[in-house]
Structures are given as structure tokens and as C-alpha cells.
């Protein structure tokens, strides 16, 4: 009487082990080489001079902006909506370029910010 379930030979077990090892290395490489996409969150807050915004990446504070960027003095945004609109714009630029963007006066005007 013969059985069809013979134990695997040593070379085939070695090949199977190497294949599993290569798959594990490929998965590990993908996780290390391709970093997770940042998850930016904008939070607005009231200041003595108006409104400001914070930008967080995975709950870690990246930018604290209590005033209108690039403007002299301590003038905040006139409304919560303006602060949020600018914060969203900055977060989107950071997502696209992976760098800190600069805001020009023209950018602020296009975003509806009244510059004093």
C-alpha cells in the first residue's frame, strides 16, 4: 500500500523557506521605502488679535500661526473662516511638496484675506 502524502524533500523545503523569506523582505522594503502619507489637520483658534491656525501631522504640532503670515505686527485673521481657509491651503501645499510653503500677499488675497 503506497501513500501519496510523502514528506517533502530537503531541497524543496529550503526553496519554500527562501520564498517565504523573500516575500517577507519585499513587504518590509515596501513599508520602509514608501513612507506613510502625512495626515495634516488644521485647527483654528481665537487670539487677542483675531484668529490663527495650527497645522498638525498625525497629532504632532507642525505649524503654530497666530498671525497673518508675512505681515508685520500681531494682527490675526479677521475671521475663523479666513484662518481655516489659509490653514487648509498651507496643509495642501505641504502634502504636495513635502516642504513648508511660503504665502505671498497675492496668495492671501486670492484666499480672501483682508490684509491690513
Backbone bond lengths (Angstrom), bond angles and torsions (degrees), N, CA, C in turn:
res aa  C-N    CA-C-N  psi(-1)  N-CA   C-N-CA  omega(-1)  CA-C   N-CA-C  phi
1 X - - - 1.438 - - 1.529 109.29 -
2 X 1.321 117.91 125.82 1.465 121.53 -178.68 1.524 109.15 -107.67
3 X 1.295 115.28 148.66 1.465 120.53 177.76 1.518 108.80 -111.68
4 X 1.335 114.59 143.06 1.460 119.38 179.51 1.523 112.22 -85.47
5 X 1.302 117.59 -11.80 1.468 119.77 -177.73 1.517 109.86 -97.53
6 X 1.306 115.92 74.44 1.447 121.87 177.48 1.524 108.77 -84.68
7 X 1.304 117.49 147.33 1.470 119.01 176.52 1.526 110.25 -63.15
8 X 1.320 115.17 147.00 1.470 119.38 -179.55 1.523 109.98 -68.74
9 X 1.302 114.38 148.88 1.463 118.48 178.47 1.524 109.57 -75.08
10 X 1.275 116.65 159.12 1.463 122.43 -177.44 1.536 111.93 -58.52
11 X 1.337 120.84 -44.83 1.470 120.21 179.45 1.534 112.73 -60.68
12 X 1.330 117.75 -37.68 1.465 118.27 -179.48 1.529 110.87 -71.31
13 X 1.329 118.02 -32.94 1.466 120.60 175.48 1.529 110.98 -66.65
14 X 1.319 116.76 -38.84 1.463 121.11 177.89 1.531 109.75 -64.14
15 X 1.337 116.80 -43.69 1.472 120.27 178.21 1.525 111.24 -61.28
16 X 1.325 116.56 -43.61 1.458 120.93 178.98 1.531 110.90 -62.44
17 X 1.320 115.85 -42.50 1.465 120.29 177.82 1.516 112.20 -62.54
18 X 1.331 116.20 -43.61 1.466 120.10 178.52 1.525 111.66 -65.40
19 X 1.314 116.72 -37.88 1.463 120.37 177.69 1.525 110.70 -63.28
20 X 1.315 117.41 -44.71 1.469 120.71 177.56 1.529 111.11 -63.33
21 X 1.325 116.27 -40.06 1.461 120.40 177.71 1.530 110.94 -62.37
22 X 1.318 118.38 -43.79 1.467 122.24 178.82 1.529 111.20 -63.52
23 X 1.315 117.40 -40.12 1.467 120.24 177.96 1.522 110.58 -63.53
24 X 1.334 116.58 -44.33 1.476 120.18 178.08 1.524 111.44 -62.22
25 X 1.320 117.68 -42.00 1.472 121.06 178.27 1.525 111.33 -64.51
26 X 1.322 117.48 -38.47 1.466 120.62 178.57 1.523 110.43 -64.55
27 X 1.316 117.54 -43.55 1.470 120.88 179.10 1.522 110.41 -64.24
28 X 1.323 117.59 -44.08 1.466 121.19 179.19 1.524 111.06 -62.25
29 X 1.319 117.15 -39.76 1.466 121.47 179.00 1.519 111.07 -63.06
30 X 1.311 117.62 -42.12 1.465 121.26 179.32 1.528 109.96 -60.61
31 X 1.319 117.92 -43.83 1.456 120.86 -179.84 1.522 112.72 -66.65
32 X 1.333 117.80 -33.11 1.462 120.21 -179.03 1.526 112.77 -83.33
33 X 1.316 117.18 -39.15 1.459 121.16 -174.78 1.526 111.49 -77.85
34 X 1.306 117.18 -39.15 1.459 121.03 -178.40 1.516 109.22 -102.69
35 X 1.351 116.70 94.92 1.463 119.42 -177.20 1.528 110.88 -66.31
36 X 1.306 114.04 158.42 1.455 119.64 178.77 1.520 109.84 -65.81
37 X 1.317 115.33 145.02 1.459 119.77 176.60 1.526 108.76 -66.79
38 X 1.327 116.78 139.27 1.462 118.24 177.93 1.524 110.37 -66.35
39 X 1.292 115.11 147.08 1.457 121.18 176.74 1.527 106.85 -115.45
40 X 1.335 115.48 95.53 1.452 120.47 -177.88 1.516 110.40 -87.62
41 X 1.317 114.50 141.36 1.454 121.51 178.04 1.522 107.43 -131.51
42 X 1.333 116.46 136.41 1.465 121.96 179.93 1.521 108.38 -106.93
43 X 1.323 115.07 129.80 1.459 120.79 175.22 1.524 107.93 -124.78
44 X 1.321 117.07 130.51 1.459 120.68 177.75 1.523 109.34 -99.78
45 X 1.318 115.19 154.52 1.456 120.18 -179.56 1.526 109.67 -147.82
46 X 1.311 115.95 154.57 1.466 123.44 179.66 1.520 108.88 -84.67
47 X 1.320 116.07 137.00 1.462 121.60 176.03 1.528 108.47 -123.18
48 X 1.315 116.44 173.99 1.463 120.65 177.53 1.527 110.59 -65.28
49 X 1.345 117.35 -28.05 1.457 121.21 -177.40 1.520 114.51 -103.11
50 X 1.330 118.85 10.87 1.465 121.18 -179.10 1.514 111.37 139.55
51 X 1.329 115.67 -124.16 1.461 122.32 -179.13 1.522 110.19 -130.23
52 X 1.318 115.94 151.27 1.457 122.05 176.16 1.515 109.63 -136.66
53 X 1.324 116.23 -177.93 1.460 120.36 178.57 1.519 111.55 -143.28
54 X 1.305 114.71 153.81 1.460 123.36 171.55 1.518 107.12 -117.15
55 X 1.322 116.13 146.04 1.460 120.95 171.73 1.524 106.82 -119.10
56 X 1.321 114.57 125.71 1.451 121.77 -179.71 1.519 109.38 -114.75
57 X 1.318 115.70 145.57 1.465 122.09 174.54 1.514 106.75 -119.13
58 X 1.331 116.17 110.78 1.465 121.34 -176.54 1.532 110.47 51.89
59 X 1.331 115.54 48.51 1.473 125.38 177.24 1.528 114.16 68.70
60 X 1.318 118.64 11.57 1.466 122.00 176.50 1.527 108.05 -106.21
61 X 1.334 116.87 127.49 1.461 121.44 -178.34 1.525 110.42 -64.95
62 X 1.340 115.43 123.80 1.460 122.03 178.90 1.530 110.14 -106.53
63 X 1.337 116.19 -45.72 1.466 121.42 -179.00 1.517 108.88 -132.59
64 X 1.329 115.96 131.79 1.465 122.90 171.70 1.525 105.52 -117.66
65 X 1.332 117.52 110.36 1.464 121.99 -173.73 1.538 109.53 -122.76
66 X 1.336 117.38 90.14 1.469 119.60 -178.62 1.530 113.66 -82.52
67 X 1.336 116.99 -8.71 1.467 120.57 -177.54 1.531 109.83 -130.10
68 X 1.336 115.36 170.72 1.463 119.64 175.56 1.527 107.71 -69.48
69 X 1.332 118.33 123.38 1.469 120.92 -177.18 1.522 112.25 -60.16
70 X 1.324 114.89 139.02 1.459 120.70 175.10 1.519 114.94 79.02
71 X 1.320 116.96 2.40 1.460 120.16 -179.30 1.522 109.45 -105.78
72 X 1.315 116.13 143.96 1.458 119.14 179.46 1.529 109.52 -77.34
73 X 1.302 115.19 154.98 1.457 120.21 179.49 1.519 111.73 88.40
74 X 1.303 114.39 -169.18 1.463 120.21 -177.17 1.530 110.55 -118.15
75 X 1.315 114.75 47.57 1.457 120.75 -179.00 1.528 109.29 -89.22
76 X 1.336 115.35 122.70 1.456 120.44 176.95 1.517 110.73 -87.95
77 X 1.305 115.92 179.45 1.455 121.17 176.77 1.528 109.11 -68.63
78 X 1.325 116.25 147.65 1.462 121.27 -176.85 1.522 112.44 -69.56
79 X 1.333 117.65 -26.21 1.467 119.63 -178.36 1.524 110.28 -143.41
80 X 1.309 113.08 162.25 1.456 120.52 176.81 1.530 109.82 -62.85
81 X 1.326 116.69 -38.02 1.465 121.60 -179.50 1.525 111.62 -63.55
82 X 1.346 117.01 -42.17 1.472 119.91 178.65 1.526 110.62 -62.26
83 X 1.324 116.09 -45.51 1.468 120.00 -179.60 1.524 110.37 -61.18
84 X 1.316 116.32 -41.76 1.467 119.78 -178.83 1.524 111.05 -68.74
85 X 1.329 117.43 -40.07 1.469 121.86 179.86 1.530 110.45 -61.63
86 X 1.329 116.31 -45.10 1.472 120.34 -179.90 1.533 110.07 -68.75
87 X 1.326 117.25 -41.91 1.466 120.31 177.29 1.518 112.12 -60.04
88 X 1.335 116.48 -41.63 1.466 120.36 177.12 1.529 111.00 -62.89
89 X 1.334 116.80 -41.23 1.471 121.41 179.40 1.529 109.86 -62.10
90 X 1.339 116.55 -46.50 1.466 121.03 -179.61 1.532 110.30 -62.56
91 X 1.330 116.76 -44.59 1.464 120.38 179.64 1.532 111.27 -62.11
92 X 1.317 116.92 -40.21 1.466 120.57 179.01 1.529 111.02 -64.92
93 X 1.333 117.03 -42.12 1.471 120.57 177.97 1.529 110.65 -63.99
94 X 1.331 116.68 -38.86 1.461 120.21 178.81 1.526 110.25 -64.80
95 X 1.327 116.75 -37.78 1.461 121.13 178.21 1.525 110.67 -63.98
96 X 1.334 116.33 -40.64 1.464 121.18 -176.88 1.521 112.59 -73.26
97 X 1.335 116.98 -41.08 1.462 120.31 -171.87 1.517 114.24 -107.11
98 X 1.325 118.29 -11.50 1.463 122.85 -175.57 1.526 111.67 58.00
99 X 1.334 116.70 28.75 1.461 121.50 179.18 1.525 109.11 -141.59
100 X 1.316 115.77 165.43 1.459 121.08 177.82 1.527 109.07 -75.74
101 X 1.331 117.43 120.31 1.468 119.39 -179.47 1.523 111.38 -80.72
102 X 1.324 115.27 160.20 1.462 120.39 172.84 1.519 107.90 -107.87
103 X 1.314 114.95 142.85 1.465 121.79 178.92 1.519 108.98 -106.45
104 X 1.310 116.66 124.98 1.463 120.31 175.31 1.525 108.62 -93.76
105 X 1.330 115.03 167.84 1.464 119.04 176.21 1.521 110.19 -60.68
106 X 1.327 116.92 -35.86 1.467 120.78 178.71 1.534 110.82 -65.46
107 X 1.337 116.98 -41.21 1.469 120.29 175.98 1.530 110.50 -58.21
108 X 1.329 115.57 -45.84 1.455 120.02 -179.73 1.521 111.48 -62.50
109 X 1.326 116.50 -42.05 1.476 119.88 178.33 1.525 110.86 -62.23
110 X 1.336 116.58 -43.31 1.467 120.52 179.98 1.534 111.74 -64.59
111 X 1.320 116.19 -26.75 1.453 120.73 177.89 1.526 112.56 -86.88
112 X 1.348 116.11 2.58 1.457 120.65 175.39 1.512 115.31 84.14
113 X 1.331 116.58 20.91 1.452 120.89 -179.77 1.517 109.87 -89.36
114 X 1.299 116.36 127.26 1.466 121.44 175.90 1.521 108.01 -83.00
115 X 1.316 116.59 115.33 1.457 121.79 -178.29 1.516 108.29 -91.10
116 X 1.328 116.41 122.32 1.492 120.01 -178.60 1.517 112.57 -67.42
